[in-house]
Amino acid sequence: MHIGSCFCGAVTLEVTGEPEAMGYCHCQSCRSWSGGPVNAFSLWKPTAVKVTSGERNVATFKKTPMSERKYCSKCGGHLMTNHPPLGLVDVFSATLPTLRFAPGVHVNYAETVLPMKDGLPKLKDFPKEFGGSGEAIPE
């Protein structure tokens, strides 16, 4: 189990078990939302993610049907993104300080602004299982 919180601590959450996947997303939406050149994600089944306190402070921003971005309405701290079409929740790796981040893939690497030479697979967009091309591109 890993426990995390928003920036001010008004919302706490926990995840149990192991993530389904971990990696980096380079898409413009994730970069804009995270305020960084890349977003480190950890994907969990929805049943593994639970808001344990401050649920009344959880707000949602939904730009597309793919992503329901959750944040604290008090401090604006980012918590997670629910991906209904995928049946997965991305709990931002930075939100879970005890999670040993072990990335396995880069997605949406065609949009990168921060090339990363780490030997991991670089997918042009998403894996085929998630509606992408599954096409790998050179590092």
Backbone bond lengths (Angstrom), bond angles and torsions (degrees), N, CA, C in turn:
res aa  C-N    CA-C-N  psi(-1)  N-CA   C-N-CA  omega(-1)  CA-C   N-CA-C  phi
1 M - - - 1.452 - - 1.532 108.71 -
2 H 1.324 115.60 142.12 1.461 122.10 176.20 1.518 107.86 -128.33
3 I 1.314 115.94 140.06 1.462 122.10 -179.70 1.517 108.98 -114.65
4 G 1.324 115.62 137.52 1.451 121.08 178.55 1.507 110.70 -138.60
5 S 1.311 115.52 174.07 1.465 119.97 178.58 1.514 109.98 -154.12
6 C 1.316 113.77 170.29 1.459 120.15 173.99 1.531 108.52 -75.33
7 F 1.308 117.17 -177.39 1.463 123.37 -177.05 1.531 112.56 -61.53
8 C 1.350 117.73 -39.71 1.472 120.53 -177.53 1.519 113.26 -94.46
9 G 1.323 118.08 -10.74 1.457 121.42 179.44 1.519 114.72 88.18
10 A 1.330 118.28 2.81 1.464 120.91 -179.94 1.529 112.47 -68.80
11 V 1.331 116.77 -25.25 1.463 122.05 178.02 1.518 107.87 -119.68
12 T 1.325 116.15 128.49 1.457 120.44 173.02 1.521 108.74 -120.80
13 L 1.306 114.78 151.68 1.459 120.18 179.52 1.514 108.56 -143.12
14 E 1.320 114.43 163.70 1.456 119.94 175.36 1.516 109.07 -138.39
15 V 1.315 114.11 149.39 1.461 121.02 173.35 1.516 106.95 -123.37
16 T 1.316 115.71 145.43 1.462 120.07 -179.80 1.525 109.55 -124.91
17 G 1.315 114.53 151.54 1.460 119.82 -179.67 1.510 110.96 82.67
18 E 1.311 114.55 -152.07 1.460 121.80 -178.92 1.522 109.72 -115.08
19 P 1.329 117.70 147.16 1.465 119.26 176.65 1.524 110.86 -66.88
20 E 1.304 115.76 153.71 1.462 121.76 176.57 1.527 110.71 -72.02
21 A 1.330 116.07 -32.02 1.464 121.55 179.10 1.522 108.51 -164.77
22 M 1.320 114.58 157.97 1.461 121.46 173.41 1.524 107.63 -139.64
23 G 1.311 115.09 146.58 1.452 118.59 179.49 1.509 111.40 179.64
24 Y 1.313 113.53 -160.48 1.466 121.28 -178.76 1.515 109.80 -122.20
25 C 1.325 116.34 137.70 1.464 121.40 172.96 1.524 107.82 -111.91
26 H 1.335 114.90 132.36 1.462 122.01 -176.85 1.530 112.46 -109.47
27 C 1.325 118.77 7.96 1.469 119.90 -176.26 1.523 111.49 -68.63
28 Q 1.317 115.22 155.89 1.463 120.94 -178.26 1.521 111.18 -61.33
29 S 1.327 118.52 -37.24 1.468 120.76 -179.47 1.521 111.26 -63.89
30 C 1.321 117.79 -46.74 1.473 120.25 179.21 1.522 111.35 -66.04
31 R 1.335 116.31 -38.80 1.469 118.96 178.38 1.519 110.38 -62.77
32 S 1.317 116.83 -44.35 1.458 120.96 -179.23 1.525 110.93 -64.95
33 W 1.338 116.67 -45.28 1.460 120.94 -178.60 1.524 111.36 -65.32
34 S 1.340 116.65 -43.40 1.462 119.83 -175.78 1.528 112.76 -78.96
35 G 1.324 117.02 -19.74 1.456 119.78 -177.46 1.516 112.10 74.50
36 G 1.322 117.06 19.97 1.456 121.32 -179.67 1.517 110.53 -135.53
37 P 1.330 117.21 172.15 1.461 120.46 -178.26 1.526 114.29 -76.22
38 V 1.341 117.12 -9.46 1.456 122.15 179.87 1.533 107.78 -158.99
39 N 1.334 117.45 151.64 1.462 121.33 178.28 1.529 109.38 -113.26
40 A 1.335 116.51 125.48 1.464 121.58 176.05 1.529 107.80 -88.32
41 F 1.335 116.37 118.71 1.460 119.76 -176.06 1.514 112.28 -112.75
42 S 1.326 114.43 153.87 1.462 122.14 168.06 1.526 105.70 -133.61
43 L 1.320 116.28 121.57 1.467 121.91 -175.73 1.519 110.83 -98.98
44 W 1.330 115.50 132.05 1.463 122.94 -176.34 1.522 109.69 -130.16
45 K 1.323 115.87 152.17 1.469 119.80 169.28 1.525 107.00 -67.20
46 P 1.329 118.29 143.27 1.462 120.25 -178.32 1.530 113.90 -55.10
47 T 1.328 117.71 -31.67 1.458 120.45 -179.79 1.530 112.49 -70.20
48 A 1.324 117.78 -14.14 1.467 121.70 -179.68 1.527 112.25 -90.83
49 V 1.330 117.09 -6.10 1.470 121.72 -175.68 1.530 109.17 -114.84
50 K 1.329 115.70 129.47 1.464 119.68 -178.89 1.528 110.15 -141.46
51 V 1.332 116.10 129.36 1.465 120.64 171.22 1.518 105.65 -78.67
52 T 1.339 116.97 121.57 1.466 120.64 -174.45 1.518 113.43 -99.33
53 S 1.327 117.62 -19.42 1.468 119.89 173.90 1.518 109.20 -158.59
54 G 1.319 114.66 152.50 1.460 121.18 177.58 1.514 115.08 77.07
55 E 1.321 117.17 22.95 1.469 119.99 -177.24 1.528 112.38 -55.99
56 R 1.329 117.62 -30.85 1.472 120.66 179.47 1.533 111.58 -65.69
57 N 1.343 116.38 -17.77 1.464 121.02 179.61 1.524 113.37 -93.10
58 V 1.329 117.47 -0.85 1.461 120.31 -179.85 1.526 109.11 -83.15
59 A 1.315 115.51 121.11 1.463 122.11 176.82 1.528 108.12 -112.32
60 T 1.332 115.05 160.68 1.461 121.01 -177.24 1.517 110.27 -128.59
61 F 1.321 115.50 137.26 1.455 121.71 170.91 1.519 107.17 -120.23
62 K 1.325 116.63 124.14 1.463 121.99 -176.51 1.526 108.88 -121.30
63 K 1.338 115.94 99.02 1.459 121.29 178.78 1.524 111.47 -82.15
64 T 1.350 115.66 -36.30 1.464 121.85 179.83 1.525 108.65 -137.66
65 P 1.326 117.90 163.85 1.468 120.07 176.44 1.529 113.03 -64.00
66 M 1.324 118.00 -16.64 1.466 122.73 -178.35 1.524 113.05 -74.92
67 S 1.344 117.14 -29.85 1.464 119.47 -170.38 1.518 112.99 -138.14
68 E 1.336 114.76 124.08 1.466 122.19 172.61 1.525 106.15 -110.33
69 R 1.328 116.63 98.61 1.461 122.10 -174.46 1.527 110.00 -83.37
70 K 1.327 115.83 125.93 1.466 122.85 -175.65 1.528 109.69 -106.99
71 Y 1.333 114.92 135.93 1.462 120.39 -178.92 1.520 109.49 -149.43
72 C 1.330 116.51 166.26 1.457 122.06 178.45 1.525 108.91 -82.07
73 S 1.327 116.87 127.41 1.468 120.86 -179.86 1.525 112.33 -74.17
74 K 1.335 117.93 -14.18 1.466 120.98 178.26 1.529 111.87 -83.62
75 C 1.335 117.02 -48.99 1.464 120.04 -175.12 1.522 114.00 -111.07
76 G 1.331 117.28 -12.27 1.459 120.67 -177.34 1.515 113.54 81.99
77 G 1.340 117.03 1.92 1.465 120.82 -179.07 1.515 112.28 -62.75
78 H 1.315 116.35 132.19 1.453 122.10 -178.25 1.523 110.56 -76.84
79 L 1.323 116.03 141.26 1.462 121.93 -176.58 1.522 112.74 -116.71
80 M 1.327 115.85 -55.74 1.461 120.45 -173.40 1.526 109.63 -166.58
81 T 1.316 114.93 168.44 1.461 121.41 173.34 1.515 108.05 -130.02
82 N 1.313 116.22 121.76 1.456 121.86 174.77 1.531 107.36 -83.84
83 H 1.338 116.22 130.63 1.469 122.30 177.63 1.536 108.10 -114.87
84 P 1.351 117.52 82.50 1.471 119.90 -176.34 1.528 115.06 -53.02
85 P 1.353 119.71 -43.29 1.467 117.53 -179.15 1.529 113.78 -63.19
86 L 1.327 116.78 -24.39 1.463 120.74 -179.39 1.526 112.57 -93.51
87 G 1.336 116.51 -16.18 1.457 120.20 -175.77 1.519 111.98 67.94
88 L 1.348 116.17 31.82 1.459 121.83 -178.17 1.516 111.01 -137.10
89 V 1.332 115.42 156.62 1.459 122.44 177.17 1.526 107.61 -120.95
90 D 1.318 116.50 127.68 1.464 121.84 174.97 1.523 107.49 -91.69
91 V 1.328 115.87 106.80 1.458 120.16 171.80 1.523 104.59 -92.78
92 F 1.318 115.90 115.31 1.452 120.22 -174.43 1.522 109.93 -54.72
93 S 1.300 116.25 131.70 1.463 120.97 -175.50 1.521 112.12 -56.26
94 A 1.321 117.73 -35.16 1.467 121.09 179.38 1.530 111.89 -67.53
95 T 1.324 117.47 -20.17 1.461 121.68 179.27 1.529 111.59 -75.93
96 L 1.315 116.47 -19.33 1.473 121.62 -176.03 1.536 109.34 -114.73
97 P 1.332 117.52 85.29 1.466 119.74 -173.28 1.527 115.60 -62.60
98 T 1.329 119.06 -21.80 1.468 119.65 -179.32 1.529 113.12 -94.62
99 L 1.320 117.44 -5.30 1.462 120.65 179.29 1.529 109.53 -73.22
100 R 1.315 116.59 125.38 1.465 120.33 173.96 1.519 106.85 -78.36
101 F 1.306 116.00 105.39 1.463 121.43 -176.94 1.521 109.25 -72.45
102 A 1.330 115.73 119.21 1.462 122.31 -179.20 1.522 108.21 -129.62
103 P 1.334 117.12 81.28 1.461 120.35 -175.88 1.521 111.78 -64.92
104 G 1.336 114.97 146.77 1.459 120.22 179.20 1.502 114.15 -121.06
105 V 1.345 117.01 -10.10 1.460 119.85 -173.30 1.529 110.35 -162.78
106 H 1.309 114.69 156.69 1.467 122.44 169.39 1.523 105.98 -112.69
107 V 1.333 117.68 130.39 1.466 120.83 175.58 1.525 109.19 -113.22
108 N 1.325 114.34 155.34 1.467 122.34 -178.31 1.532 111.55 55.75
109 Y 1.334 114.91 37.83 1.461 119.89 -176.73 1.532 112.42 -68.13
110 A 1.312 117.76 -19.50 1.469 120.73 176.66 1.524 111.00 -63.04
111 E 1.335 117.71 -19.65 1.464 122.01 -179.17 1.537 112.71 -100.07
112 T 1.325 117.91 6.36 1.460 119.55 -172.52 1.530 113.58 -60.81
113 V 1.315 114.46 145.23 1.467 121.99 170.10 1.528 109.10 -116.54
114 L 1.332 115.79 -2.19 1.466 122.01 179.77 1.525 108.54 -133.99
115 P 1.315 117.52 83.46 1.462 119.11 178.49 1.528 110.44 -58.09
116 M 1.330 115.58 136.77 1.461 121.44 -177.01 1.525 108.79 -127.33
117 K 1.301 116.80 118.64 1.469 121.89 179.78 1.528 107.97 -100.22
118 D 1.333 115.05 88.31 1.463 120.34 -176.91 1.524 112.77 -127.05
119 G 1.338 117.20 3.91 1.455 120.61 178.31 1.512 115.48 80.62
120 L 1.336 117.91 -3.63 1.467 120.57 178.72 1.522 109.98 -78.50
121 P 1.339 117.45 155.05 1.465 119.98 176.14 1.533 110.88 -60.56
122 K 1.315 115.44 139.77 1.463 122.50 179.01 1.531 107.13 -115.73
123 L 1.334 116.32 110.84 1.462 120.08 179.87 1.514 110.21 -95.20
124 K 1.328 115.25 136.72 1.464 121.28 178.70 1.522 110.56 -54.33
125 D 1.335 116.20 -45.78 1.468 121.67 179.12 1.530 108.13 -134.55
126 F 1.313 117.91 -110.41 1.464 121.70 -179.56 1.528 110.73 -112.68
127 P 1.333 116.63 162.73 1.467 119.14 171.63 1.534 109.92 -61.39
128 K 1.321 116.19 154.80 1.472 120.75 179.22 1.521 111.48 -55.67
129 E 1.344 117.02 -38.04 1.472 121.15 -178.90 1.519 112.15 -60.53
130 F 1.326 116.96 -21.73 1.464 121.78 -178.28 1.521 111.78 -107.48
131 G 1.327 116.92 16.51 1.459 120.84 176.00 1.514 115.24 90.08
132 G 1.323 117.44 7.47 1.464 120.60 178.41 1.505 111.48 -94.91
133 S 1.315 115.12 -173.78 1.453 120.56 178.93 1.528 112.08 -80.47
134 G 1.331 116.35 -24.75 1.453 120.80 -175.26 1.520 112.63 73.76
135 E 1.332 116.49 4.84 1.462 121.63 -176.00 1.537 110.87 -73.64
136 A 1.329 114.72 126.72 1.461 120.67 175.72 1.518 108.89 -86.38
137 I 1.332 115.74 146.24 1.461 120.63 176.85 1.528 108.20 -125.11
138 P 1.328 116.28 156.95 1.467 119.16 -177.14 1.519 112.81 -64.12
139 E 1.327 112.70 151.56 1.456 120.10 177.20 1.521 108.54 -68.08
